[in-house]
């Protein structure tokens, strides 16, 4: 199954404080404002944004070839909340274990703002995806995983660009006050 792993990382410099950026990424209910796939999220258990708190992310994706779209919900749990340095969550829905699918943001102060790093790691396909892959020959399985990897990679870049715009707008509006 190791050939079905996905590990991605994307980075962006943002002209805002670590506190401003952390405030955006730790409020999962705002994710739909910048993510092309996660269209909404709702806190469902625990103190929002703290380790152990849970949320449900509602996702949507459209197949470019067919134009058909599908929506799915994923229950997630915050596994790291270290303001203003790091925020991470594990996807619980269809997970084999807590490390099946982990999303993480880290914030490093740099001159003029911060360097935001967004990472994603999937140790193996979720329970619901594995049977779909198993119906295909190995080369097609690889192709499907690579298609997902490309969509996630592009989505992470879009997310970081939108996060930068939100964070820098927040800074601009603070300056105008």
Legacy VTK file of the C-alpha trace (Angstrom):
# vtk DataFile Version 3.0
C-alpha trace
ASCII
DATASET POLYDATA
POINTS 177 float
0.000 0.000 0.000
2.991 2.317 0.334
2.646 3.295 -3.324
-0.690 4.892 -2.408
0.840 7.383 0.027
0.474 11.090 -0.608
2.775 13.685 0.964
2.472 17.311 -0.101
3.862 20.639 1.039
3.211 24.163 -0.155
4.520 27.474 1.212
3.757 31.155 0.899
5.045 34.366 2.440
2.336 36.558 3.942
2.686 40.195 4.962
0.827 39.779 8.252
1.576 38.770 11.826
1.762 35.158 12.960
-1.208 35.869 15.262
-3.347 37.117 12.369
-2.521 34.106 10.198
-2.992 31.640 13.055
-6.380 33.189 13.839
-7.511 32.475 10.287
-6.268 28.901 10.024
-7.402 27.830 13.514
-11.003 28.901 12.817
-12.062 25.911 10.744
-15.488 27.487 10.125
-13.769 29.983 7.785
-12.038 27.367 5.605
-14.725 27.654 2.924
-13.587 31.236 2.320
-10.273 30.078 0.835
-10.345 26.353 0.090
-11.480 25.236 -3.366
-12.581 21.830 -1.978
-13.718 22.342 1.617
-16.739 24.587 1.174
-17.776 24.803 4.844
-16.937 23.486 8.300
-18.814 23.329 11.584
-17.438 22.727 15.072
-19.212 19.715 16.544
-17.442 18.817 19.799
-15.082 20.398 22.304
-13.729 23.930 22.604
-13.299 25.205 19.009
-9.668 25.299 17.911
-8.231 23.380 20.863
-6.602 19.945 20.733
-9.322 17.304 20.881
-12.034 19.530 19.439
-13.837 18.153 16.407
-15.388 19.638 13.312
-17.107 18.385 10.187
-15.772 19.680 6.894
-18.162 19.714 3.927
-16.345 19.168 0.658
-17.298 19.501 -2.983
-15.501 18.499 -6.136
-16.503 18.622 -9.792
-15.202 16.159 -12.374
-13.666 18.257 -15.144
-14.442 15.681 -17.856
-18.070 14.915 -16.957
-19.051 18.126 -15.210
-20.694 16.058 -12.475
-20.007 17.070 -8.913
-20.200 15.307 -5.592
-20.299 16.443 -1.976
-18.994 14.623 1.073
-18.527 15.364 4.765
-15.457 14.466 6.819
-15.267 14.426 10.606
-11.928 15.794 11.821
-10.144 16.258 15.132
-7.634 18.954 16.059
-4.371 17.207 16.974
-2.124 20.270 17.343
-2.979 23.811 18.406
0.117 25.821 19.251
-0.652 29.512 18.669
0.777 31.206 16.710
3.093 28.457 15.414
1.156 25.366 14.321
-2.341 24.014 13.773
-3.170 20.496 12.568
-6.039 18.075 12.310
-6.569 14.431 11.544
-9.423 13.215 9.348
-11.416 10.620 11.298
-14.005 9.653 8.679
-13.016 6.399 6.942
-9.586 6.518 8.620
-7.643 3.338 9.342
-6.019 5.160 12.254
-5.371 8.737 13.408
-2.457 9.086 10.985
-4.325 8.013 7.840
-4.914 11.607 6.724
-3.343 14.638 8.450
-3.435 18.311 7.464
-1.022 20.785 9.097
-0.136 24.470 8.962
3.073 25.853 10.429
3.912 29.531 10.756
7.436 30.904 10.849
8.181 34.587 11.330
10.258 36.107 8.528
11.177 39.668 7.637
7.991 41.495 6.658
5.590 38.824 7.895
5.434 35.056 8.037
6.180 31.970 6.018
3.093 29.738 6.063
3.688 26.073 5.285
0.736 23.815 4.490
1.320 20.057 4.517
-0.831 17.028 3.853
0.012 13.411 4.499
-2.083 10.376 3.606
-0.454 7.148 4.780
-2.969 5.023 2.880
-6.262 5.589 1.082
-9.290 6.008 3.353
-11.516 2.968 3.925
-14.103 4.191 1.414
-11.559 4.818 -1.330
-9.562 1.586 -1.001
-12.307 -0.706 -2.462
-12.636 1.648 -5.441
-8.888 1.445 -6.065
-8.916 -2.337 -5.596
-11.339 -2.713 -8.538
-8.655 -1.412 -10.898
-5.329 -2.813 -12.104
-2.240 -1.445 -10.350
-1.351 1.079 -13.099
-4.869 2.552 -13.004
-4.721 2.686 -9.189
-1.497 4.666 -9.466
-3.103 6.998 -12.021
-6.120 7.631 -9.751
-3.897 8.384 -6.760
-1.770 10.716 -8.901
-4.902 12.543 -10.109
-5.940 13.061 -6.475
-2.412 14.175 -5.566
-2.464 16.791 -8.346
-5.907 18.108 -7.294
-4.805 18.340 -3.666
-1.528 20.046 -4.598
-3.335 22.630 -6.736
-5.968 23.099 -4.027
-3.294 23.756 -1.417
-1.733 26.456 -3.600
-5.132 28.085 -4.207
-5.841 27.912 -0.463
-2.536 29.581 0.437
-3.051 32.362 -2.130
-6.522 33.055 -0.721
-5.266 32.903 2.870
-2.587 35.459 1.999
-5.195 37.769 0.476
-7.440 37.471 3.562
-4.574 37.972 6.022
-3.127 40.950 4.157
-6.594 42.533 3.822
-6.970 42.119 7.609
-3.659 43.957 8.089
-4.727 46.724 5.686
-8.062 47.210 7.464
-6.280 47.316 10.849
-3.936 50.033 9.538
-6.849 52.145 8.242
-8.563 52.255 11.639
LINES 1 178
177 0 1 2 3 4 5 6 7 8 9 10 11 12 13 14 15 16 17 18 19 20 21 22 23 24 25 26 27 28 29 30 31 32 33 34 35 36 37 38 39 40 41 42 43 44 45 46 47 48 49 50 51 52 53 54 55 56 57 58 59 60 61 62 63 64 65 66 67 68 69 70 71 72 73 74 75 76 77 78 79 80 81 82 83 84 85 86 87 88 89 90 91 92 93 94 95 96 97 98 99 100 101 102 103 104 105 106 107 108 109 110 111 112 113 114 115 116 117 118 119 120 121 122 123 124 125 126 127 128 129 130 131 132 133 134 135 136 137 138 139 140 141 142 143 144 145 146 147 148 149 150 151 152 153 154 155 156 157 158 159 160 161 162 163 164 165 166 167 168 169 170 171 172 173 174 175 176
